[in-house]
Amino acid sequence: MSDVTLTIEKVGFQGDGVTTDGVFVPLTLPGETVRASAPKDGHARLIEVVTPSAERVAPVCPHFSQCGGCSLQHWEMAAYSDWKRANVETVLRRAGLETEVAPIRTTPPATRRRVGLHAKQYRQGKTVRTELGYKRRRSWDQVKIEVCPVADPALIAAIPVLTEIASHLFEHPKSAPILSVTVSDTGLDVDVRGIERSKSGGLSAQARMEIALIAQSSDIRLARISMADDILYQSHLPSVRFGRATVDLPTGSFLQASATSEADMVALVKDAVAGARRVADLFCGAGTFTFPLAETASVYAADGAGGAVRALKAAIGRAPGLKPITVEARDLFRAPVVAEEMAGWDAVVFDPPRAGAEAQAQQIARSQVARVVGVSCNVQTFARDAKILTEAGFQLDRVTPIDQFLWSGHVELVGVFSR
C-alpha cells in the first residue's frame, strides 16, 4: 500500500503522536506533518517528518528510535514536562478528582540505578557472539546497548564484563537471560532471570565457576550475582541507605529507579505526615519510607515480599535514634489491614505496585485515619484508589508528579489526602 501524509494533533499517553482520527505515529510531535506507512490497526510507521515542530530537538542517544526504552527524546524538555503533568491532570479529571497538580519534578539523566539487560547469542559458523541490550520498539528483537543517557554511568561501564558473564548463561537452548542490574552502595547487584533449567537443575558447575572467576577478576565493583535465591558470586552484601538505616538488599529486590526521585518522594511523604505520632507504611518494601518516617513517628510497616520484610527487620538494629518500628509480612492484596486495626493511627502511607491498592484503599476509607499519602507509578490505578477515598469523605489536597522514568510515557506521583 502507498504512503500517506498525516498531521499530528497531540501526543498520546504512551508517547506516540496521534492524528485527529486516532492514528498513532511514533516519534512525532503536535502540529507536525509527516509521511507515514498506510495505517494498520490504528498504527502507522514514521517515514519522514515533512514539517517539523518548533519543539523538536536532536535526541541525546544514538540508539533513540530503535531502542524501546525512550520514546520522547526528540521533544524539547519544557514542552515534554508540561505534557506529562497534563496527562496526570487529565486522568484525575476523568475520574472526577479535582485537585492541585504541582509542577513536575524531573529526574536528571544518568541517575537511573537499575536496568534490565537482555542477553542474546548469535552464531556464525563456529563463532559465537553474545550481546546485551534493550528490546526494540514493539519487537522481541533487541538493540545492542553501548551508551544509555538515562542510566547511571556505572551500569554502562559494566556492560563488557556483564556480556562476558552472560556468555555462560546459554547452556539450555530455551534460555533467554535477562540481567537485572542495580547500583548499590557496595557495588553492582546482578540478578539473572530467564534461565531455562535442565533436568539436572540450573547452571553447570563449570558455568558457575567461569562466572565467579570473571566477577572476581573484573575491575568493576560487583557485589553479587544471583539467580533467584541461588548465589553465583558475592564479594559484599549489596546495601543502600534509607534515612539513617543501611539495608542489605535481598536477591531480586525492588528499588525506586532513581535515588534522586526517591529523595523527592521521601521529602513529600515526610512533609505530608509532619506531626503524626503513629504512621503506617503499607507496601513498605525494604523500608524506603519506613526509616525516614521513623525519625519522627512510630511506624507499622507491612508488605507481602518476604525477603524485603526480612531485610527491613534486620536493618532496624543498625539504625540509631529511631522511633519504634513494627514489621509484618502480609499480603495486602488478599489480607489488607482492616479499618479496625488502624485505630490510633494518625496517618497511612501506601506505595503499591502498578496494580494499585483497591482492597487496602477500601479499608482505609472505612477507618478513622485523618491523613493518607498515596505513592504510585500508575496514574490510572491511583485515580481508582483515590476515588474510593474521596467518596468516603477524604479530600485529595494535592498531587505531585515525578518524572522518574525520563523520556517515556510513565510517571510517578505522590498524592496527599486529608479529612
C-alpha positions in Angstrom: 0.0 0.0 0.0 1.2 3.6 -0.7 2.5 6.0 1.9 0.2 8.6 3.4 0.6 12.2 4.6 -0.7 12.8 8.2 -1.0 15.8 10.5 -0.3 15.1 14.2 -2.7 16.6 16.6 -1.3 15.6 20.0 0.9 13.1 21.8 -0.9 10.2 23.4 -0.4 8.8 26.9 2.3 6.3 25.8 4.3 8.9 23.9 3.2 8.4 20.3 1.9 11.2 18.2 -1.9 10.9 17.3 -3.9 12.3 14.4 -7.4 13.7 14.8 -8.8 10.5 13.5 -6.9 8.4 16.0 -3.9 7.1 14.0 -0.8 6.6 16.2 2.6 7.5 14.7 5.7 7.1 17.0 8.4 9.7 17.2 6.2 12.6 16.1 5.0 15.8 17.8 1.9 18.0 17.9 1.5 20.1 14.7 3.9 18.1 12.6 3.1 17.0 9.1 4.6 13.6 8.4 4.9 10.9 5.8 4.0 7.5 7.2 3.1 4.0 6.1 -0.5 3.2 5.5 -2.2 2.8 8.9 -2.9 -0.7 10.1 -4.9 -1.3 13.2 -4.7 2.4 14.1 -0.9 2.5 13.9 1.5 3.8 11.2 5.3 3.8 10.9 7.0 7.1 10.5 8.9 7.5 7.2 9.7 11.2 7.2 8.9 14.4 9.1 7.8 16.8 6.4 7.1 19.9 8.6 8.8 19.6 12.0 7.6 21.2 15.2 9.5 24.1 16.6 9.7 22.0 19.8 11.6 19.1 18.0 15.2 18.7 19.3 18.1 16.4 18.5 17.9 13.2 20.6 20.8 12.7 23.0 21.2 9.0 22.5 22.4 7.2 19.3 20.1 4.3 20.0 17.0 6.5 20.0 14.2 5.5 17.6 15.4 1.9 17.7 15.6 1.2 21.4 12.2 0.7 23.1 13.3 2.4 26.3 12.8 6.1 25.5 10.1 7.4 23.2 10.3 11.2 23.7 14.0 12.4 23.5 13.0 14.4 20.4 10.8 16.7 22.4 12.0 19.9 24.0 12.2 19.4 27.8 9.7 22.1 28.9 7.0 21.0 26.5 7.6 17.4 27.3 7.3 18.1 31.0 4.1 20.1 30.5 2.6 17.2 28.6 3.5 14.7 31.3 1.9 16.9 34.0 -1.2 17.5 31.8 -1.6 13.7 31.4 -1.9 13.4 35.2 -4.4 16.2 35.3 -6.5 14.6 32.5 -6.7 11.1 34.2 -7.6 12.7 37.6 -10.3 14.9 36.0 -11.8 12.0 34.1 -12.1 10.2 37.4 -13.9 13.2 38.9 -10.9 14.2 41.0 -10.3 18.0 41.1 -7.1 18.9 42.9 -3.9 21.0 42.6 -1.3 19.3 40.5 2.1 20.6 41.4 4.8 21.3 38.8 6.5 18.1 37.8 9.8 17.1 39.4 12.1 15.8 36.7 14.9 13.3 37.3 18.2 14.2 35.7 19.8 12.0 33.1 22.5 9.5 34.2 20.7 8.7 37.5 18.7 5.6 36.8 20.2 2.9 39.1 18.6 -0.2 37.9 18.2 -1.6 34.3 17.2 -4.9 32.7 19.7 -6.0 30.1 18.6 -8.8 27.7 21.2 -11.2 26.6 21.3 -12.9 23.1 23.7 -15.1 21.4 24.4 -15.1 17.6 26.1 -18.0 15.8 28.1 -17.7 12.5 29.7 -21.0 11.8 31.8 -21.8 14.8 31.9 -18.2 16.0 29.5 -17.4 18.9 28.9 -13.8 19.9 27.0 -12.6 23.0 25.3 -9.2 23.1 23.4 -7.3 25.9 20.8 -4.7 25.1 17.3 -3.4 25.4 14.2 -4.5 23.5 13.4 -2.7 20.2 10.3 -0.7 19.9 7.3 -3.1 19.6 9.5 -6.1 18.9 11.1 -9.2 20.5 14.4 -8.2 18.9 16.9 -6.2 20.8 19.3 -3.3 20.3 22.9 -3.8 21.4 23.4 -1.0 24.0 26.8 0.8 24.2 25.5 4.1 25.8 22.4 5.0 27.7 22.0 8.6 28.8 19.4 7.8 31.5 21.4 5.1 33.2 24.0 5.5 36.0 27.4 5.5 34.3 28.4 2.6 36.5 25.9 0.4 34.7 27.1 1.3 31.3 30.8 0.8 32.3 29.9 -2.7 33.4 28.4 -3.9 30.1 31.6 -5.5 28.7 32.1 -7.6 31.9 28.3 -8.4 32.1 28.4 -9.5 28.5 31.2 -11.9 29.3 29.2 -13.2 32.2 26.1 -13.6 30.1 28.0 -15.7 27.6 27.9 -18.6 30.2 24.1 -18.5 30.6 23.1 -20.3 27.4 23.6 -23.9 28.4 19.9 -24.6 27.7 18.7 -23.7 24.2 15.5 -22.2 25.5 17.3 -19.8 27.9 16.6 -16.1 27.3 18.7 -14.5 30.1 17.8 -11.1 31.5 20.4 -9.4 33.8 18.6 -7.2 36.3 21.4 -4.9 37.4 21.1 -2.5 40.4 23.7 0.0 41.6 24.1 -0.4 45.4 26.4 1.4 47.8 28.7 -1.6 47.9 28.7 -2.5 44.2 26.5 -3.8 41.4 23.8 -6.3 42.3 23.1 -8.6 39.3 20.0 -10.9 39.4 19.8 -13.3 36.5 16.4 -14.3 35.2 15.1 -16.2 32.2 17.3 -19.3 32.6 15.7 -22.5 31.5 16.5 -25.2 33.9 17.6 -28.6 32.7 16.6 -31.9 34.3 19.8 -31.8 36.4 18.9 -28.3 37.7 20.3 -24.8 37.0 23.7 -23.9 35.7 26.5 -26.4 35.5 29.4 -26.3 37.9 31.7 -25.2 35.1 29.5 -22.3 34.1 29.2 -21.2 37.8 33.0 -21.3 38.2 33.6 -19.3 35.0 31.1 -16.6 36.1 32.7 -16.4 39.6 36.2 -16.1 38.0 35.1 -13.3 35.7 33.4 -11.4 38.5 36.5 -11.9 40.8 39.0 -10.7 38.3 36.9 -7.8 36.8 37.9 -4.1 37.5 34.2 -3.1 38.2 32.6 -3.2 41.7 30.5 -6.4 41.6 28.8 -7.1 44.9 26.7 -10.1 44.0 25.4 -12.2 41.1 22.3 -14.3 41.9 19.8 -16.5 40.1 16.6 -16.4 42.1 17.9 -17.3 45.6 21.0 -19.1 44.3 24.1 -17.0 44.8 26.6 -17.4 42.0 29.1 -14.9 43.3 29.3 -12.5 46.2 32.0 -10.2 47.4 29.8 -7.9 49.6 26.1 -7.8 50.5 24.5 -5.2 48.3 23.3 -2.4 50.5 21.6 1.0 50.3 20.7 3.8 52.7 17.1 4.6 53.7 17.3 7.5 56.0 19.5 6.5 58.9 19.4 2.8 58.1 21.7 0.7 56.0 19.7 -2.0 54.4 21.1 -5.2 52.9 19.2 -5.9 49.7 17.6 -9.4 49.2 18.1 -11.1 45.9 15.8 -9.7 43.2 14.9 -6.8 45.4 12.9 -3.7 44.2 14.2 -0.2 44.5 13.0 3.1 43.2 14.6 3.5 39.7 16.4 6.7 40.7 17.8 7.7 44.1 17.1 11.4 43.1 13.4 10.7 42.6 13.3 8.6 45.7 14.6 11.6 47.7 11.9 13.7 46.2 9.2 11.2 47.2 10.6 10.8 50.7 10.6 14.5 51.2 7.0 14.9 50.0 5.8 12.0 52.2 7.5 13.2 55.3 6.1 16.7 54.8 2.6 15.4 54.3 2.6 13.4 57.6 4.6 16.0 59.7 3.4 16.0 63.3 1.9 12.5 63.2 3.0 10.3 66.1 1.8 6.9 64.7 2.1 6.1 61.0 1.6 3.0 58.8 3.7 2.3 55.8 1.8 -0.2 53.7 3.6 -1.9 50.8 6.7 -0.8 52.6 9.3 -2.9 50.6 12.7 -2.9 52.3 11.9 0.4 54.1 12.2 3.3 51.5 9.7 5.4 53.6 9.7 3.4 56.8 13.1 4.5 58.1 12.7 8.2 57.2 9.2 8.2 58.8 10.6 6.5 62.0 12.8 9.6 62.6 9.8 11.4 64.0 7.0 8.8 64.4 6.4 5.1 65.4 5.8 3.1 62.3 3.9 0.0 61.4 5.3 -1.5 58.2 3.8 -4.3 56.1 4.5 -5.9 52.8 3.9 -9.2 51.1 7.5 -9.6 49.9 9.1 -11.7 52.5 12.7 -11.0 51.5 12.2 -7.3 51.7 10.5 -7.5 55.1 13.3 -9.6 56.5 15.8 -7.1 55.2 13.9 -4.2 56.8 13.7 -6.1 60.1 17.5 -6.9 60.1 18.3 -3.2 59.5 16.3 -1.8 62.4 19.0 -2.7 65.0 21.7 -0.9 62.9 19.7 2.4 62.6 20.3 4.8 65.5 17.8 7.2 67.1 14.6 5.9 65.5 11.1 5.6 67.0 9.7 2.0 67.3 9.1 0.1 64.1 6.8 -2.8 63.9 7.1 -5.0 60.8 4.7 -7.6 59.4 5.0 -9.9 56.4 1.4 -9.6 55.0 -0.2 -10.0 51.6 -2.1 -6.6 51.5 -4.0 -7.7 48.3 -5.6 -10.7 49.9 -5.4 -9.7 53.6 -5.4 -5.8 53.7 -5.1 -4.1 57.1 -8.7 -3.7 58.1 -10.2 -0.4 59.4 -10.4 -1.7 63.0 -6.6 -2.3 63.1 -6.0 1.3 62.2 -7.4 2.7 65.5 -4.9 5.2 66.8 -3.0 5.7 63.6 -2.5 9.3 62.7 -1.5 8.7 59.0 -1.2 6.0 56.4 1.3 5.9 53.6 0.7 3.3 50.8 3.0 2.6 47.8 1.6 -0.4 45.9 2.8 -1.9 42.6 1.2 -0.8 39.3 -2.0 -2.8 40.1 -2.8 -0.3 42.8 -4.3 -1.0 46.2 -8.0 -1.3 45.7 -8.8 -3.6 48.7 -6.5 -1.7 51.0 -8.0 1.7 49.9 -11.4 0.4 50.8 -10.3 -0.4 54.3 -8.6 3.0 54.7 -11.8 4.6 53.6 -13.7 2.8 56.4 -11.1 3.9 59.0 -10.9 7.0 61.2 -7.4 7.9 59.8 -7.3 11.6 59.0 -4.2 11.8 56.7 -3.2 9.5 53.8 -0.4 9.6 51.3 -0.6 7.6 48.1 2.6 6.9 46.1 2.0 5.4 42.7 3.7 4.6 39.4 0.4 4.2 37.6 -1.9 7.2 37.5 -4.9 5.2 36.4 -4.9 2.8 39.4 -4.1 5.7 41.6 -7.2 7.6 40.4 -9.3 4.5 41.0 -8.0 4.2 44.6 -8.2 7.9 45.2 -11.9 7.8 44.1 -12.5 5.2 46.8 -11.0 7.6 49.4 -12.8 10.8 48.3 -16.2 9.1 48.2 -15.6 8.2 51.8 -15.0 11.8 52.8 -11.3 12.4 52.1 -10.1 15.4 50.1 -7.3 15.0 47.6 -5.3 18.0 48.6 -2.6 17.9 46.0 -0.7 15.6 43.6 3.0 16.0 42.7 4.1 14.2 39.5 7.7 12.9 39.5 9.3 12.1 36.1 11.3 9.2 37.4 11.1 7.5 34.0 12.7 10.1 31.9 11.7 10.5 28.2 9.0 7.8 28.5 5.2 7.9 29.0 5.4 6.6 32.6 5.1 8.9 35.5 5.4 8.5 39.3 3.3 10.6 41.6 2.6 11.4 45.3 -1.0 12.3 46.3 -1.9 13.7 49.7 -5.4 13.2 51.3 -7.0 14.6 54.4 -10.3 14.8 56.2 
